[in-house]
Amino acid sequence: MTFLQARRDRTTRVAAALEHASPEERRRRTRIRVILAVLGLLCVVAVVAYLTYDVRGSWDYAMDLRTRQVGSLVVVGAAVGASSLVFQTIAGSRILTPSVMGFDALYLLVQTIIVFFFGSATFLMMGVAERFLINAGALVLFGMLLFRWLFGRNSRNLLVLVLVGIVIGSLFNSLTSLASRVLSPNDFLTLQDVMFATFNTVDGDLLWIVGAVCVVGLLALVPLLRYLDVVDLGYDSAIALGLPYHRVVTLTLAVVTLLVAVSTALVGPMLFLGLIVANLARQVVPSHRHTDLVLGSVLVGILATVAGQFVVGHLMDNGTTLSVVVNLVGGIYFILLLMRTVRL
């Protein structure tokens, strides 16, 4: 029996079971729907509050600026939330995200290489679309090579994955630091502008392109979610159930890499955002189905970015940046999760 035939039989059985579901199961499904609806409502409230809070001067100018900012926040939150949760399923760990595996460090290295070899004048003359394509292309290529090698040789070996991520991140950071030290002061200042994630200067045309790519990536992820429920059982169990494991993992990693490249190339690195969002989504949404978990992670990601930027930008008057706050909180959270995992 092929996996697709088994899947059809299972779908039929699930449909029949739902018709005779126990009151507990119905209450649990209702609770999940309510939680997702509440998260969606909170996202809407956060977006409206961000757009309308303390508007001074021209409404047209304020709405144009804030709409672009909110659009970038929504794209980044959705892309990071979905990609991080799915990546954790494939890696078999709740402490690993693509950013922890060195994506952010590679982004900084790519920017440094461009400035180092071509100068800040060439860097500034490059259009935002050209810069985005270079960043996204480098991140996608790196992600596919790294993840296929890792999961082909050390599938679900947590210690190896963590060690490789730390080593790769340290290598990229060291190369970035080395190249930065020999730059001229003007080139170094130009490079500093892209070192931290920012939502204040997002190009409107680029946002449309990135938003469309993000939507395509999320839609491509939808048919894979039901297979990820089986992947979450483990390699041996998935193979025993007839799942084409390597094909599913390869396709999923391709989508994850695309989503991560979109969010990182749009606004810059945010190292621990995915870690926070994915783990919060698993705690908030009491389900093992990835259809519920990914939707919950997308909503939590949007809520975290929009509400976080609202606090940083409006209430704290841009006294700091969202990436600094996320890295501080996420770094502490990562250490706690790592210590808890080691104890277990």
C-alpha positions as CSV (number, residue, x, y, z in Angstrom):
1,M,0.0,0.0,0.0
2,T,1.4,3.4,-1.0
3,F,1.6,6.3,1.3
4,L,-1.1,8.2,-0.7
5,Q,-3.5,5.2,-0.5
6,A,-2.8,5.0,3.2
7,R,-3.4,8.7,3.5
8,R,-6.8,8.4,1.7
9,D,-7.8,5.6,4.0
10,R,-6.7,7.6,7.0
11,T,-8.6,10.6,5.8
12,T,-11.8,8.5,5.5
13,R,-11.3,7.1,9.0
14,V,-10.6,10.5,10.4
15,A,-13.8,11.9,8.8
16,A,-15.8,9.0,10.2
17,A,-14.2,9.5,13.6
18,L,-15.0,13.1,13.7
19,E,-18.7,12.4,13.1
20,H,-18.7,10.3,16.3
21,A,-16.1,12.3,18.2
22,S,-16.2,12.3,21.9
23,P,-17.4,15.4,23.8
24,E,-13.8,15.9,25.0
25,E,-12.4,15.9,21.5
26,R,-15.1,18.3,20.3
27,R,-14.3,20.6,23.2
28,R,-10.6,20.5,22.5
29,R,-11.2,21.3,18.8
30,T,-13.5,24.2,19.8
31,R,-10.9,25.5,22.2
32,I,-8.2,25.5,19.5
33,R,-10.5,27.4,17.2
34,V,-11.3,29.9,19.9
35,I,-7.5,30.4,20.6
36,L,-6.7,30.9,17.0
37,A,-9.6,33.4,16.6
38,V,-8.5,35.3,19.7
39,L,-4.9,35.5,18.3
40,G,-6.3,36.7,15.0
41,L,-8.3,39.4,16.7
42,L,-5.3,40.5,18.8
43,C,-3.3,40.8,15.5
44,V,-6.0,43.0,14.0
45,V,-6.1,45.2,17.2
46,A,-2.3,45.5,17.2
47,V,-2.3,46.5,13.5
48,V,-5.0,49.1,14.0
49,A,-3.4,50.5,17.1
50,Y,0.0,50.8,15.3
51,L,-1.6,52.6,12.4
52,T,-3.7,55.1,14.4
53,Y,-1.9,55.7,17.6
54,D,-0.7,59.3,18.2
55,V,-0.8,60.5,14.6
56,R,0.5,64.0,14.3
57,G,0.5,66.2,11.2
58,S,-0.5,64.8,7.8
59,W,-2.6,61.6,8.0
60,D,-1.7,60.7,4.4
61,Y,2.0,60.8,5.1
62,A,1.6,58.9,8.4
63,M,-0.6,56.2,6.9
64,D,1.8,55.8,3.9
65,L,4.8,55.4,6.3
66,R,3.0,53.2,8.9
67,T,1.4,51.0,6.3
68,R,4.8,50.1,4.8
69,Q,6.1,49.5,8.3
70,V,3.1,47.3,9.3
71,G,3.4,45.4,6.0
72,S,7.0,44.5,6.7
73,L,6.2,43.5,10.3
74,V,3.4,41.2,9.1
75,V,5.6,39.6,6.4
76,V,8.5,39.1,8.8
77,G,6.3,37.7,11.6
78,A,4.5,35.3,9.3
79,A,7.6,34.1,7.5
80,V,9.7,33.6,10.6
81,G,6.8,32.0,12.6
82,A,6.0,29.4,10.0
83,S,9.5,28.6,9.0
84,S,10.8,28.3,12.5
85,L,8.1,25.9,13.7
86,V,8.4,23.7,10.6
87,F,12.2,23.7,10.9
88,Q,11.9,22.6,14.6
89,T,9.7,19.6,13.5
90,I,12.3,18.5,10.9
91,A,15.2,19.0,13.3
92,G,13.3,17.2,16.1
93,S,14.2,19.9,18.5
94,R,12.5,22.9,20.1
95,I,15.6,24.9,20.5
96,L,16.8,25.0,16.9
97,T,15.8,27.6,14.3
98,P,17.3,28.6,11.0
99,S,18.7,31.8,12.5
100,V,20.5,29.7,15.2
101,M,22.0,27.7,12.4
102,G,23.9,30.7,11.0
103,F,21.5,32.5,8.6
104,D,21.8,35.9,10.3
105,A,25.6,35.6,10.4
106,L,25.7,34.8,6.7
107,Y,23.5,37.8,5.9
108,L,25.9,40.1,7.7
109,L,28.9,38.4,5.9
110,V,27.3,39.0,2.5
111,Q,26.8,42.7,3.2
112,T,30.4,43.0,4.4
113,I,31.8,41.2,1.4
114,I,29.9,43.6,-1.0
115,V,31.2,46.7,0.8
116,F,34.7,45.2,1.2
117,F,35.2,44.4,-2.5
118,F,33.1,47.1,-4.2
119,G,33.0,49.9,-1.7
120,S,30.1,51.7,0.0
121,A,29.4,53.8,-3.1
122,T,28.6,50.7,-5.1
123,F,26.6,49.3,-2.2
124,L,24.5,52.4,-1.9
125,M,24.0,52.7,-5.7
126,M,22.6,49.1,-5.8
127,G,18.8,49.1,-6.0
128,V,16.9,47.5,-3.1
129,A,15.6,44.8,-5.4
130,E,19.1,44.0,-6.6
131,R,20.4,43.9,-3.0
132,F,17.4,41.7,-2.0
133,L,18.1,39.2,-4.8
134,I,21.7,38.9,-3.9
135,N,20.9,38.3,-0.2
136,A,18.0,36.0,-0.9
137,G,20.1,34.0,-3.4
138,A,23.0,33.6,-1.1
139,L,20.8,32.5,1.8
140,V,18.8,30.0,-0.2
141,L,21.9,28.4,-1.6
142,F,23.6,28.3,1.8
143,G,20.4,26.9,3.4
144,M,19.9,24.1,0.9
145,L,23.5,23.0,1.0
146,L,23.8,23.1,4.8
147,F,20.5,21.5,5.6
148,R,20.7,18.7,3.1
149,W,24.2,17.9,4.4
150,L,23.2,18.1,8.0
151,F,20.0,16.1,7.8
152,G,21.5,13.6,5.4
153,R,24.3,12.7,7.8
154,N,23.2,13.7,11.2
155,S,19.4,13.6,11.1
156,R,17.9,14.7,14.4
157,N,21.3,14.6,16.3
158,L,20.6,17.6,18.5
159,L,24.2,18.0,19.8
160,V,25.7,17.9,16.3
161,L,23.2,20.4,14.9
162,V,23.7,22.8,17.8
163,L,27.5,22.5,17.5
164,V,27.5,23.0,13.7
165,G,25.2,26.0,14.1
166,I,27.5,27.6,16.7
167,V,30.6,26.9,14.7
168,I,29.2,28.2,11.4
169,G,27.8,31.3,13.1
170,S,31.1,32.0,14.8
171,L,33.0,31.5,11.5
172,F,30.8,33.9,9.6
173,N,31.0,36.5,12.5
174,S,34.7,36.2,12.6
175,L,35.0,36.8,8.9
176,T,32.7,39.7,9.1
177,S,34.6,41.2,12.0
178,L,37.9,40.7,10.1
179,A,36.7,42.4,7.0
180,S,35.1,45.2,8.9
181,R,38.4,46.1,10.6
182,V,40.1,47.0,7.3
183,L,37.2,49.1,5.9
184,S,37.5,52.8,5.7
185,P,35.4,54.8,8.2
186,N,32.8,55.7,5.6
187,D,32.5,52.1,4.4
188,F,32.2,51.0,8.0
189,L,29.4,53.5,8.8
190,T,27.5,52.4,5.7
191,L,27.8,48.8,6.8
192,Q,26.6,49.6,10.3
193,D,23.3,50.7,8.9
194,V,22.5,47.1,7.8
195,M,23.8,45.3,10.8
196,F,20.5,45.7,12.8
197,A,17.0,44.9,11.7
198,T,15.0,47.9,11.0
199,F,11.3,48.4,10.0
200,N,11.5,52.2,9.6
201,T,12.9,52.4,6.0
202,V,11.3,49.6,4.1
203,D,10.9,50.2,0.3
204,G,7.3,50.0,-0.8
205,D,8.1,48.3,-4.2
206,L,10.3,45.8,-2.5
207,L,7.6,45.1,0.1
208,W,5.2,44.1,-2.6
209,I,7.7,41.7,-4.1
210,V,8.7,40.2,-0.8
211,G,5.1,39.9,0.3
212,A,4.1,38.0,-2.8
213,V,7.1,35.6,-2.4
214,C,6.1,35.1,1.3
215,V,2.5,34.3,0.3
216,V,3.7,31.8,-2.3
217,G,6.0,30.2,0.3
218,L,3.2,29.9,2.8
219,L,0.9,28.4,0.2
220,A,3.5,25.9,-0.9
221,L,3.8,24.9,2.8
222,V,0.1,24.1,3.2
223,P,0.1,20.7,1.4
224,L,3.2,19.6,3.3
225,L,1.6,20.2,6.7
226,R,-0.2,16.8,6.9
227,Y,3.0,15.0,6.1
228,L,4.8,16.9,8.8
229,D,2.4,15.3,11.3
230,V,4.0,12.0,10.3
231,V,7.6,13.4,10.2
232,D,7.1,14.6,13.8
233,L,6.8,10.9,14.9
234,G,10.4,10.3,14.0
235,Y,12.4,9.0,11.1
236,D,11.8,5.3,11.8
237,S,8.1,5.7,12.4
238,A,7.7,7.9,9.3
239,I,9.5,5.3,7.1
240,A,7.4,2.5,8.6
241,L,4.2,4.3,7.7
242,G,5.4,4.6,4.1
243,L,6.2,8.3,4.1
244,P,8.7,9.4,1.4
245,Y,10.7,11.0,4.2
246,H,13.7,12.5,2.3
247,R,11.5,14.0,-0.4
248,V,9.1,15.6,2.1
249,V,12.1,17.0,4.1
250,T,13.8,18.4,1.0
251,L,10.6,20.2,-0.2
252,T,10.0,21.5,3.3
253,L,13.5,22.8,3.7
254,A,13.3,24.5,0.3
255,V,10.2,26.4,1.5
256,V,11.7,27.1,4.9
257,T,14.9,28.5,3.3
258,L,12.8,30.7,1.0
259,L,10.8,32.1,3.9
260,V,13.9,32.8,6.0
261,A,15.7,34.4,3.1
262,V,12.7,36.7,2.5
263,S,12.4,37.9,6.1
264,T,16.2,38.3,6.6
265,A,16.8,40.1,3.3
266,L,13.9,42.4,3.8
267,V,14.7,44.0,7.2
268,G,17.9,42.4,8.4
269,P,18.8,39.8,11.1
270,M,16.7,39.0,14.1
271,L,18.5,36.1,15.7
272,F,16.0,34.7,18.3
273,L,12.7,35.9,17.0
274,G,11.9,32.5,15.5
275,L,12.8,30.7,18.7
276,I,10.5,32.8,20.8
277,V,7.6,32.7,18.4
278,A,7.7,29.0,17.6
279,N,7.9,27.9,21.3
280,L,5.2,30.4,22.3
281,A,2.9,29.0,19.6
282,R,3.4,25.5,20.8
283,Q,2.5,26.5,24.4
284,V,-0.5,28.6,23.4
285,V,-2.1,26.2,20.8
286,P,-2.7,22.8,22.5
287,S,-2.5,20.7,19.3
288,H,-0.1,18.3,17.6
289,R,-1.5,19.0,14.1
290,H,0.7,21.3,12.1
291,T,-2.3,22.9,10.4
292,D,-3.1,24.4,13.8
293,L,0.4,24.9,15.0
294,V,1.7,26.7,11.9
295,L,-1.3,29.0,11.8
296,G,-0.9,29.7,15.4
297,S,2.8,30.4,14.9
298,V,2.1,32.8,12.0
299,L,-0.4,34.7,14.2
300,V,2.0,34.8,17.2
301,G,4.8,36.0,14.9
302,I,2.6,38.8,13.6
303,L,1.5,39.8,17.0
304,A,5.0,39.7,18.4
305,T,6.5,41.9,15.7
306,V,3.6,44.4,15.4
307,A,3.1,44.7,19.2
308,G,6.8,44.8,19.9
309,Q,7.5,47.5,17.3
310,F,4.5,49.4,18.7
311,V,6.0,49.4,22.2
312,V,9.5,50.2,20.9
313,G,8.5,52.9,18.3
314,H,5.5,54.6,19.9
315,L,5.7,54.1,23.7
316,M,9.5,54.1,24.0
317,D,9.9,56.7,21.2
318,N,12.5,54.6,19.3
319,G,14.8,54.6,22.3
320,T,16.0,51.2,21.1
321,T,15.3,48.8,18.3
322,L,13.1,45.7,18.2
323,S,16.0,43.4,17.2
324,V,17.9,44.4,20.4
325,V,15.0,43.6,22.6
326,V,14.3,40.3,20.8
327,N,18.0,39.2,21.0
328,L,18.1,40.1,24.7
329,V,15.0,38.2,25.6
330,G,15.6,35.4,23.1
331,G,19.1,34.9,24.3
332,I,18.0,34.3,27.8
333,Y,15.2,32.1,26.7
334,F,17.6,30.0,24.5
335,I,19.9,29.4,27.4
336,L,17.0,28.3,29.6
337,L,15.7,25.9,26.9
338,L,19.1,24.5,26.3
339,M,19.7,23.9,30.1
340,R,16.3,22.2,30.3
341,T,17.0,20.0,27.3
342,V,20.4,19.0,28.7
343,R,18.8,18.0,32.0
344,L,16.2,15.9,30.2
